[in-house]
């Protein structure tokens, strides 16, 4: 009975906890290779020039914060915990904002709806071409919405100020403020006014995008989509298969590499070379068979992850120059 009473009293908090645990387990145990790969492809610098370089571009603050968080992805537990905290916070913010916007609506339905933004961003995070900047930008946009005053006139003034400033800080995700203003449609006597005000906010954001294109070396399309929301160089990371083999190579889990190759033949040549190395360490192939992985070094460097794998692979074999060459290909 006490357990049931506890669940009835705290079921909303328990759902949040369940969300956090699910996100943590997904990134920490189901796909740790993607957490590691994100960190491997960036270099965060703790100096003023790096910060100024980011802040000189629209959305630069969100990008800086995203890269700051990704540097901790080197430790999978930290990366999974950061993702759990980020997505759970977005879910919580969404729920609070929905309750403010629709105070008479069914609260349980609103709680279920609040999961949708987090789940969608979680899905996008599985795509390595989508940067962590996007999730951070949405988080910051929701935080700005929570900070808006309750009185309508002051709310409007603050929104009009926040949109151009917010665009420069977090990018086009600030458009959420304009959509949030539509909550005043619940006032039947001022619906036309609400639509006009929200339209004015969207036009103000469009003007901010156009004006910023005159000062930064990015196309209007890139600025509208969000600088660094999506990688300019698509598919530079490599395939999911390559990331899994690269992760196991980092751990030197030779048995798991060999077992995985038996279950499904690797498609990537870099992965096949890593399998040869694993078989060599587990005494399942000879020196001559291992040397087959030295053939066609240019053809095997098909992606960033493949190049990183081959850099480690050549280093294991004692070919330092070839290892450095592969590392240079990554950079």
Protein Blocks (a to p, Z undefined) as FASTA:
>chain_A
ZZmmmmmmmmmmmmmmmmmmmmmmmmmmmmmmlmmmmmmmpccdddfklmmmmmmpghkl
mmmmmmmmmmmmmpmklmmmmmmmmmmmmmmmmmmmmmmmmmmbcfklmmmmmmmmmmmm
mmmmmpmklcfklmmmmmmmmmmmmmpcfblklmmmmmmmmmmmmmmmnojmlmmmmmmm
mmmmmpmklmmmmmmmmmmmmmmmmmmmmmmmmmbccdfklmmnoghkacfbghklopfk
lmmmmmmmmnopaklmmmmmmmpccfblklmmmmmmmmmmnopacfklmmmmmgokllmm
mbfklmmmmmmmmmmnopaklmmmmmmmmZZ
